[in-house]
């Protein structure tokens, strides 16, 4: 996320340098629905094992600890990490009841149209691309 933030910052800075920031609509939808829990309690050396109802042996995971994350494995983090990564919401994207992993932020900037009284406000309504697309199309006219 830090890398994404940095790169988006570079784009916004360039828009400012061009003197176009006031009349530029920036929409940033963040996430892919968050962390998932298929890594089981102990984690997986190969994420495909869970999809095929196979279980990794924790001792085998420990034997390969230094190589997990390398090109040799398609490992998946333990479910406890999924819970932590979805903070402040509970659960994971397979369990949508508490929004964990299913609720993602959207950041909007448009200085010419978003007034100072509305700037910086948080909103909690639901959005979908079909909600945002008409606005983008209207702006393009």
N, CA and C of each residue as an Amber inpcrd file, in Angstrom:
protein
   423
   0.8230000  -1.1820000   0.0000000   0.0000000   0.0000000   0.0000000
   0.8690000   1.2480000   0.0000000   2.0080000   1.1850000   0.6820000
   2.9060000   2.3390000   0.7090000   3.4100000   2.6520000  -0.7000000
   3.7050000   1.6120000  -1.4710000   4.1720000   1.8020000  -2.8440000
   3.0660000   2.4480000  -3.6890000   1.8480000   1.9500000  -3.5570000
   0.7210000   2.5160000  -4.3050000   0.5220000   3.9760000  -3.9260000
   0.5530000   4.2740000  -2.6410000   0.3880000   5.6460000  -2.1650000
   1.4510000   6.5530000  -2.7750000   2.6790000   6.0950000  -2.7870000
   3.7830000   6.8830000  -3.3530000   3.5510000   7.1570000  -4.8360000
   3.1820000   6.1150000  -5.5830000   3.0000000   6.2780000  -7.0280000
   1.7950000   7.1560000  -7.3580000   0.7040000   7.0220000  -6.6380000
  -0.4480000   7.9020000  -6.8470000  -0.0470000   9.3380000  -6.5150000
   0.7420000   9.5140000  -5.4770000   1.2410000  10.8420000  -5.1210000
   2.0490000  11.4690000  -6.2480000   2.8320000  10.6620000  -6.9430000
   3.6080000  11.1680000  -8.0800000   2.6910000  11.6510000  -9.2000000
   1.6270000  10.9070000  -9.4520000   0.6770000  11.3010000 -10.4970000
  -0.0030000  12.6190000 -10.1260000  -0.4760000  12.7130000  -8.8880000
  -1.1450000  13.9310000  -8.4390000  -0.1750000  15.1160000  -8.4840000
   1.0700000  14.8910000  -8.0890000   2.0680000  15.9680000  -8.1370000
   2.2840000  16.4540000  -9.5650000   2.3310000  15.5450000 -10.5110000
   2.5080000  15.9310000 -11.9120000   1.3020000  16.7230000 -12.4250000
   0.1130000  16.3240000 -12.0250000  -1.0920000  17.0770000 -12.4040000
  -1.0030000  18.5040000 -11.8570000  -0.5210000  18.6410000 -10.6250000
  -0.3530000  19.9750000 -10.0310000   0.6890000  20.7920000 -10.8040000
   1.8050000  20.1410000 -11.1590000   2.8490000  20.8340000 -11.9190000
   2.3280000  21.3420000 -13.2550000   1.3900000  20.6360000 -13.8460000
   0.7890000  21.0440000 -15.1110000  -0.2970000  22.1040000 -14.9170000
  -0.6080000  22.4140000 -13.6610000  -1.6310000  23.4070000 -13.3630000
  -3.0440000  22.9260000 -13.6400000  -3.2420000  21.6290000 -13.6000000
  -4.5470000  21.0510000 -13.9500000  -5.2890000  20.4660000 -12.7540000
  -4.7730000  20.6560000 -11.5400000  -5.3520000  19.9520000 -10.3860000
  -6.7830000  20.3570000 -10.0700000  -7.1180000  21.6390000 -10.2640000
  -8.4660000  22.0790000  -9.9000000  -9.5510000  21.4010000 -10.7150000
  -9.2750000  21.1520000 -11.9640000 -10.3050000  20.6240000 -12.8420000
 -10.0290000  19.1760000 -13.2510000  -9.3170000  18.4450000 -12.4090000
  -9.0400000  17.0290000 -12.6720000  -9.7410000  16.1770000 -11.6220000
 -10.5450000  15.2550000 -12.0740000 -11.2310000  14.3080000 -11.1970000
 -10.3220000  13.0970000 -11.0060000  -9.9730000  12.8200000  -9.7610000
  -9.1560000  11.6550000  -9.4340000 -10.0070000  10.7140000  -8.5930000
 -10.1690000   9.4880000  -9.0620000 -10.8890000   8.4520000  -8.3220000
  -9.9120000   7.3090000  -8.0760000  -9.7780000   6.9130000  -6.8420000
  -8.9000000   5.8030000  -6.4920000  -9.7060000   4.7880000  -5.7020000
  -9.9340000   3.6340000  -6.3020000 -10.6240000   2.5390000  -5.6180000
  -9.5510000   1.5560000  -5.1720000  -9.5010000   1.3200000  -3.8870000
  -8.3990000   0.5730000  -3.3000000  -8.8510000  -0.8290000  -2.9100000
  -8.1100000  -1.8350000  -3.3560000  -8.3210000  -3.1790000  -2.8410000
  -8.9040000  -4.1650000  -3.8210000  -8.8340000  -5.3910000  -3.4400000
  -9.4340000  -6.4880000  -4.2040000 -10.3480000  -7.2830000  -3.2800000
 -10.9690000  -6.5840000  -2.3760000 -11.8460000  -7.1540000  -1.3610000
 -11.0970000  -7.7610000  -0.1930000  -9.8800000  -7.3710000   0.0080000
  -9.1850000  -7.6950000   1.2350000  -8.6170000  -9.0940000   1.3400000
  -8.2120000  -9.4140000   2.5550000  -7.5150000 -10.6670000   2.8220000
  -8.4950000 -11.8290000   2.9480000  -8.0390000 -12.9850000   2.5250000
  -8.8790000 -14.1860000   2.5530000  -8.3030000 -15.2150000   3.5170000
  -9.1580000 -16.1130000   3.9500000  -8.7730000 -17.0380000   5.0090000
  -8.4410000 -18.4510000   4.5760000  -8.2780000 -18.6880000   3.2750000
  -8.0360000 -20.0770000   2.8820000  -6.6550000 -20.5960000   3.2840000
  -5.8290000 -19.7440000   3.8730000  -4.5110000 -20.1800000   4.3250000
  -4.5480000 -21.0900000   5.5430000  -5.7180000 -21.3640000   6.0610000
  -5.9250000 -22.1970000   7.2500000  -5.2360000 -21.5890000   8.4660000
  -5.2620000 -22.2690000   9.5640000  -4.6810000 -21.7600000  10.8060000
  -3.1620000 -21.6720000  10.7110000  -2.5350000 -22.5660000   9.9750000
  -1.0750000 -22.6430000   9.9440000  -0.4440000 -22.0390000   8.6940000
  -1.2200000 -21.7150000   7.6950000  -0.6600000 -21.2480000   6.4340000
  -0.4690000 -22.4180000   5.4770000  -0.2250000 -22.0960000   4.2280000
  -0.0850000 -23.1310000   3.2020000   1.1730000 -22.8970000   2.3780000
   1.8480000 -23.9840000   2.0280000   2.9880000 -23.8870000   1.1190000
   2.5000000 -23.6450000  -0.2990000   1.3290000 -24.1840000  -0.6060000
   0.7420000 -24.0060000  -1.9350000  -0.7460000 -23.7410000  -1.7630000
  -1.1730000 -22.5620000  -2.1580000  -2.5550000 -22.1580000  -1.9630000
  -3.5380000 -23.0970000  -2.6640000  -3.1220000 -23.7740000  -3.6990000
  -4.0180000 -24.6720000  -4.4280000  -4.4210000 -25.8890000  -3.5920000
  -3.6570000 -26.2060000  -2.5680000  -4.0170000 -27.3660000  -1.7480000
  -5.3780000 -27.1800000  -1.0900000  -5.6830000 -25.9550000  -0.6430000
  -6.9840000 -25.7260000   0.0030000  -8.1250000 -25.8670000  -0.9900000
  -7.9000000 -25.4690000  -2.2250000  -8.9460000 -25.5800000  -3.2490000
  -9.2160000 -27.0280000  -3.6300000  -8.2680000 -27.8940000  -3.3210000
  -8.4000000 -29.3130000  -3.6450000  -8.5890000 -30.1760000  -2.4060000
  -8.9630000 -29.5510000  -1.2960000  -9.2340000 -30.2340000  -0.0250000
  -8.0540000 -31.0560000   0.4730000  -6.8560000 -30.5580000   0.2320000
  -5.6390000 -31.1830000   0.7610000  -5.1110000 -30.3190000   1.8950000
  -4.4020000 -30.9400000   2.8060000  -3.8340000 -30.1970000   3.9230000
  -2.3220000 -30.2350000   3.8640000  -1.7070000 -29.0800000   4.1020000
  -0.2530000 -29.0360000   4.2390000   0.1250000 -29.5320000   5.6230000
   1.2870000 -30.0950000   5.7210000   1.8370000 -30.5290000   6.9890000
   2.6570000 -29.3730000   7.5600000   2.3420000 -28.9680000   8.7890000
   3.0210000 -27.8300000   9.3890000   4.5220000 -28.0620000   9.5100000
   4.9290000 -29.2760000   9.7890000   6.3610000 -29.5680000   9.8840000
   7.0590000 -29.3410000   8.5460000   6.3660000 -29.6520000   7.4330000
   6.9390000 -29.3910000   6.1060000   7.0580000 -27.8860000   5.8510000
   6.0860000 -27.1460000   6.3390000   6.1720000 -25.6920000   6.2040000
   7.4060000 -25.1610000   6.9310000   7.6210000 -25.6640000   8.1380000
   8.7790000 -25.2040000   8.9120000  10.0940000 -25.5780000   8.2470000
  10.1490000 -26.7700000   7.6300000  11.3660000 -27.1830000   6.9300000
  11.7030000 -26.2480000   5.7750000  10.6850000 -25.6310000   5.1900000
  10.8740000 -24.7570000   4.0330000  10.7200000 -23.2750000   4.3770000
  10.7910000 -22.9560000   5.6410000  10.5080000 -21.6040000   6.1030000
  11.3220000 -20.5390000   5.3620000  12.5850000 -20.7940000   5.1280000
  13.4350000 -19.7920000   4.4820000  13.1010000 -19.5820000   3.0110000
  12.3930000 -20.5330000   2.4160000  12.0780000 -20.4060000   0.9900000
  10.6290000 -20.0240000   0.7120000   9.7920000 -19.9890000   1.7510000
   8.4150000 -19.5430000   1.5430000   8.4420000 -18.1080000   1.0300000
   7.6460000 -17.8270000   0.0290000   7.6490000 -16.5180000  -0.6050000
   8.5380000 -16.4560000  -1.8280000   9.2900000 -17.5100000  -2.0730000
  10.1480000 -17.5460000  -3.2600000   9.3710000 -18.1470000  -4.4410000
  10.0450000 -18.2440000  -5.5670000   9.4080000 -18.8130000  -6.7610000
   9.0870000 -20.3040000  -6.6160000   9.6120000 -20.9600000  -5.5960000
   9.3380000 -22.3880000  -5.3840000   7.9500000 -22.6430000  -4.8130000
   7.3360000 -21.6260000  -4.2400000   6.0720000 -21.8350000  -3.5350000
   5.0140000 -20.8360000  -3.9920000   3.7850000 -21.2560000  -3.8730000
   2.6420000 -20.3570000  -4.0570000   1.9040000 -20.3380000  -2.7230000
   2.6530000 -19.9160000  -1.7140000   2.1460000 -20.0270000  -0.3450000
   1.0710000 -18.9980000  -0.0300000   0.3590000 -19.2680000   1.0450000
  -0.7150000 -18.3870000   1.4980000  -0.5810000 -18.2100000   3.0010000
  -0.7780000 -16.9850000   3.4500000  -0.6280000 -16.6390000   4.8620000
  -1.6960000 -17.3270000   5.7180000  -1.4100000 -17.5230000   7.0030000
  -2.4040000 -18.1010000   7.9070000  -3.6250000 -17.1930000   8.0640000
  -4.7540000 -17.7910000   8.3990000  -6.0090000 -17.0510000   8.5270000
  -5.9230000 -15.9500000   9.5810000  -5.1280000 -16.1450000  10.6160000
  -4.9650000 -15.1020000  11.6340000  -4.4160000 -13.8100000  11.0410000
  -3.4980000 -13.9330000  10.0920000  -2.9730000 -12.7470000   9.4130000
  -4.0550000 -12.0980000   8.5630000  -4.9270000 -12.9110000   7.9770000
  -6.0370000 -12.3530000   7.1930000  -6.9240000 -11.4960000   8.0890000
  -7.2010000 -11.9800000   9.2850000  -8.0050000 -11.1930000  10.2270000
  -7.3070000  -9.8680000  10.5220000  -6.0050000  -9.9150000  10.7750000
  -5.2520000  -8.7030000  11.0970000  -5.2440000  -7.7250000   9.9200000
  -5.0960000  -8.2390000   8.7070000  -5.0250000  -7.3680000   7.5330000
  -6.3650000  -6.7160000   7.2050000  -7.4570000  -7.2730000   7.7050000
  -8.7810000  -6.6960000   7.4570000  -9.2340000  -5.7400000   8.5570000
  -8.3720000  -5.4830000   9.5110000  -8.6830000  -4.5570000  10.5940000
  -9.0760000  -3.2020000  10.0080000 -10.0760000  -2.5340000  10.5010000
 -10.7490000  -2.7400000  11.7690000 -11.9450000  -3.6920000  11.6780000
 -12.2180000  -4.2320000  10.5060000 -13.3670000  -5.1140000  10.3540000
 -13.0100000  -6.5440000  10.7300000 -14.0110000  -7.2930000  11.1440000
 -13.7970000  -8.6810000  11.5580000 -13.9230000  -9.6290000  10.3690000
 -13.3840000 -10.7810000  10.5410000 -13.4790000 -11.8900000   9.5950000
 -12.7190000 -11.6390000   8.3040000 -13.0170000 -12.4450000   7.3070000
 -12.3030000 -12.4190000   6.0300000 -13.3200000 -12.3530000   4.8990000
 -12.8480000 -12.2480000   3.6630000 -13.8110000 -12.0250000   2.5880000
 -14.7360000 -13.2060000   2.3250000 -14.4290000 -14.3750000   2.8140000
 -15.3570000 -15.5050000   2.6780000 -16.5170000 -15.4120000   3.6770000
 -16.3710000 -14.5700000   4.7030000 -17.4130000 -14.3910000   5.7170000
 -17.7700000 -12.9070000   5.7220000 -18.7720000 -12.5290000   4.9580000
 -19.0540000 -11.1150000   4.7070000 -19.8550000 -10.4230000   5.8040000
 -20.2490000 -11.1230000   6.8450000 -21.1550000 -10.5550000   7.8390000
 -20.6020000  -9.3450000   8.5770000 -19.2920000  -9.2240000   8.7180000
 -18.7090000  -8.1180000   9.4740000 -17.8060000  -7.2390000   8.6070000
 -17.9270000  -7.3460000   7.3010000 -17.2050000  -6.5140000   6.3270000
 -15.7270000  -6.8230000   6.1930000 -15.1620000  -7.7090000   6.9820000
 -13.7420000  -8.0040000   6.8570000 -13.4190000  -8.5100000   5.4680000
 -12.5830000  -7.7840000   4.7700000 -12.1790000  -8.1900000   3.4390000
 -13.1940000  -7.8940000   2.3520000 -14.3270000  -7.3150000   2.7100000
 -15.3270000  -7.0290000   1.6780000 -15.5730000  -5.5340000   1.5130000
 -15.0170000  -4.7290000   2.3580000 -15.2500000  -3.2930000   2.2770000
 -13.9320000  -2.5990000   1.9670000 -13.9140000  -1.8730000   0.8640000
 -12.7060000  -1.1960000   0.4290000 -12.9500000   0.2970000   0.2880000
 -11.9270000   1.0980000   0.5560000 -12.1040000   2.5410000   0.4370000
 -12.0310000   3.0300000  -1.0070000 -12.6460000   4.1740000  -1.2230000
 -12.5220000   4.8970000  -2.4780000 -12.1840000   6.3340000  -2.1160000
 -11.1580000   6.8820000  -2.7510000 -10.7290000   8.2520000  -2.5000000
 -11.0550000   9.0740000  -3.7440000 -11.6640000  10.2320000  -3.5270000
 -12.0460000  11.1110000  -4.6270000 -11.4520000  12.4910000  -4.3890000
 -10.8610000  13.0490000  -5.4330000 -10.3540000  14.4140000  -5.3820000
 -10.7950000  15.1370000  -6.6450000 -11.3760000  16.3240000  -6.4450000
 -11.7740000  17.1740000  -7.5670000 -11.9310000  18.5850000  -7.0240000
 -10.8210000  19.2900000  -6.8390000 -10.8490000  20.5880000  -6.1620000
 -11.8430000  21.5980000  -6.7310000 -12.0740000  21.5990000  -8.0350000
 -13.0020000  22.5740000  -8.6100000 -14.4490000  22.2920000  -8.2290000
 -14.7740000  21.0600000  -7.8960000 -16.1630000  20.6870000  -7.6220000
 -16.4210000  20.2480000  -6.1860000 -15.3930000  19.7370000  -5.5170000
 -15.5610000  19.3330000  -4.1220000 -15.1550000  20.5230000  -3.2660000
 -16.1390000  21.1700000  -2.6920000 -15.9020000  22.4060000  -1.9630000
 -15.1920000  22.1530000  -0.6420000 -14.6510000  23.2280000  -0.0870000
 -13.9130000  23.1120000   1.1690000 -14.7800000  22.5340000   2.2830000
 -16.0690000  22.8710000   2.2920000 -16.9390000  22.3370000   3.3520000
 -17.1250000  20.8280000   3.2360000 -16.9460000  20.2810000   2.0480000
 -17.0570000  18.8300000   1.8480000 -15.7110000  18.1290000   1.8430000
 -14.6430000  18.8900000   1.7620000 -13.3080000  18.3140000   1.6690000
 -12.9500000  17.5480000   2.9450000 -12.3980000  16.3720000   2.7730000
 -11.9330000  15.5850000   3.9040000 -13.0000000  14.8160000   4.6480000
 -14.2210000  14.8560000   4.1810000 -15.2890000  14.1370000   4.8680000
 -15.2600000  12.6500000   4.5330000 -15.6280000  11.8710000   5.4950000
 -15.7570000  10.4320000   5.2920000 -17.2200000  10.1030000   5.0600000
 -17.4540000   9.2310000   4.1270000 -18.8060000   8.7740000   3.8370000
 -18.8100000   7.2530000   3.9270000 -19.9200000   6.6930000   4.3310000
 -19.9480000   5.2380000   4.4730000 -20.9620000   4.5610000   3.5570000
 -21.4660000   5.2850000   2.5630000 -22.4120000   4.6480000   1.6570000
 -21.6800000   3.6980000   0.7040000 -22.4410000   2.7760000   0.1720000
 -21.9020000   1.7930000  -0.7630000 -21.7290000   2.4190000  -2.1450000
 -20.6890000   2.0040000  -2.8320000 -20.4520000   2.4300000  -4.2060000
 -20.1250000   1.2100000  -5.0520000 -20.4070000   1.3410000  -6.3030000
 -20.0410000   0.3210000  -7.2830000 -19.6710000   1.0630000  -8.5530000
 -18.9660000   0.4190000  -9.4210000 -18.5780000   1.0490000 -10.6780000
 -19.8020000   1.6020000 -11.4130000 -20.9170000   0.8940000 -11.3430000
 -22.1130000   1.3830000 -12.0420000 -22.6590000   2.6580000 -11.4090000
 -22.2580000   2.9520000 -10.1690000 -22.6430000   4.2040000  -9.5350000
 -21.7180000   5.3380000  -9.9550000 -20.4540000   5.0310000 -10.1580000
 -19.4360000   6.0380000 -10.4440000 -19.3490000   6.3430000 -11.9360000
 -19.5880000   5.3650000 -12.7780000 -19.4410000   5.5400000 -14.2290000
 -20.2740000   6.6900000 -14.7870000 -21.5440000   6.8680000 -14.4170000
 -22.2990000   8.0000000 -14.9690000 -21.6680000   9.3540000 -14.6520000
 -21.0870000   9.4920000 -13.4590000 -20.4200000  10.7330000 -13.1030000
 -19.2150000  10.9710000 -14.0070000 -18.4410000   9.9410000 -14.2240000
 -17.2640000  10.0700000 -15.0840000 -17.7040000  10.4430000 -16.5060000
 -18.7370000   9.8100000 -17.0050000 -19.2210000  10.1060000 -18.3560000
 -19.7570000  11.5350000 -18.4470000 -20.4190000  11.9940000 -17.4020000
 -20.9490000  13.3610000 -17.3930000 -19.8050000  14.3810000 -17.3720000
 -18.7620000  14.1080000 -16.6130000 -17.6090000  14.9860000 -16.5260000
 -16.9320000  15.1230000 -17.8850000 -16.9150000  14.0270000 -18.6430000
 -16.2350000  14.0240000 -19.9370000 -16.9310000  14.8150000 -21.0240000
 -18.1600000  15.2650000 -20.7750000 -18.8870000  16.0140000 -21.8070000
 -18.3230000  17.3990000 -22.0050000
